[in-house]
Amino acid sequence: MTSSVFAAERLLFTPAIPDTDAIPTIFAFPNEYTVGITSLGYQVVWATLAMRSDVQVSRLFTDTHEQLPRKPELLGFSISWELDYVNILNLLESLEIPIRTNARDDNHPIVFGGGPVLTANPEPFADFFDVILLGDGEILLGNFIEAYKQVRNADRQTQLKALAQVPGIYVPSLYEVEYLASDGAVKSIQPISPDIPAVVQKQTYRGNVLSASTVVTEKAAWENIYMVEVVRSCPEMCRFCLASYLTLPFRTASFEDSLIPAIEKGLSVTNRLGLLGASVTQHPEFEALLNYISQPKYDDVRLSIASVRTNTVTVQLAQTLAKRDTKSLTIAVESGSEKLRQIINKKLHNDEIIQAAVNAKAGGLSSLKLYGMVGIPGEEPEDVDATVAMMREVKKAASGLRLTLGCSTFVPKAHTPFQWFGVNSQAEKRLQFLQKKLKPQGIEFRPESYNWSIIQALLSRGDRRLSQLLELTRGFGDSLGSYKRAFKQLKGQIPDLDFYVHANWSTEQVLPWNHLQGPLPQSTLLKHLADATSHFDSTQKELQPLNQ
């Protein structure tokens, strides 16, 4: 079934004409087309493959696909959201490919995956993938295809061993995991033979030409949007933040060589521009970029900006956005408590948050969304009170501005200094408390589901034993109840939910991703952890991960 959605696309690159012996490849996004085509990562990898004459690539989504090769040699997945694993397993079955690597043979394609979820901690999904690309596609993709071409006609085991030699290419089946007990922590993770690297290092692209959309379509979730990556990573390094720690160092797109040509290209086909990055306003030439977009010739352009750093919200920024059809701005404040912001290394004060709101209103914006978090390690009930007090002050200082507090629960992430902490079991009560206090103030409160945070923590700290659990829950549905039911069924075979989600782990224990090296070594993460816990109250010392 090829679909009319592909006919609506306007391509911003020229696909190559595939060679007669091009590698038949399927590149999938495990969600609907409108969601997948809005992922900049997916767009860029697909275009990179489509511009190679040695690859013949077809796209696959859960609701539509291009004409698929009869015998694909490579099948790739780009994964941006943890729960999409259910769709991966469904798509594998629809293509008649066994969902576990150990059941595949020479007649099956090499199933590979990449994206933020797999780069952070691929272990819960390790049994479903032959190959996982850790890090930035700019480096990995070409190296992966070239290495595959060398062993294209070899048997599967020879192919996998050869691919495992490429930096950043992780072949989970070539590593053996031992556990202290069937329901205990990891004991060791070793390659199955001496010729397989003991540690796989995430690959980091260090260039200054960053990504931009390769396709614009009205069928995308963000209709007709053209996206430009302004910065990659974030220099702030909040201690819980995967978007910062996993993608270090902070890189900025060159104003002359990357941003301007990209924007001109995009605005020749659409008038919707999205500026992406964890901290867009920290681009050193952000003001010049705003001035550029403010030219009269771009008067009809609608501009969207990802989250911006609070103390960079100027009246000029607000005016430019208001003039460009953006009514709202998003800033991440995490908490109204100065103590908690010190713990997480958020260099921000309440007066800066209030000033940002005042500037947003003065520049003509009608609403401001703040992002907060409960359950941050070291948090006490009075820290949650401080958030309520801060929101009241903001409302008073910028009356008439529509205020929203979006709030999530702290979830530990691999490769960050807070990977050793568990989820605070008081978090759900604290979300309810904020709701009760803010609603009467006329402040909209949007909590992220606590149950979803639990599932996220399970997947972000999980090990390979979870593959059994993921196969089970798939039949039960994606509620927290399904996961609990699956844990019950596997009792004694794997650790309990509490071990993965709520327990503070020892800094001495082997982590499920110990053989996968992020940008910073563990010794640096431990230093950052110590710095964070030095701000804990004396009563909270027992909350720290143990040094056994």
Helices and strands as residue ranges (DSSP letters): H 4-7, E 10-11, E 23-28, H 33-36, H 40-50, E 55-60, E 74-78, G 82-84, H 85-94, G 101-103, E 110-114, H 116-120, G 123-128, E 131-133, H 137-150, H 156-163, E 169-170, G 172-174, E 175-179, E 186-191, E 200-201, E 215-216, E 225-229, E 231-232, H 242-245, E 251-252, I 255-259, H 260-267, E 272-276, G 280-282, H 286-293, G 296-298, E 302-305, G 310-312, H 315-323, E 328-334, H 338-344, H 350-362, E 367-374, H 381-397, E 402-409, H 427-438, G 439-441, E 444-447, H 450-461, H 466-476, H 480-489, H 497-501, E 516-517, H 522-533, G 538-543
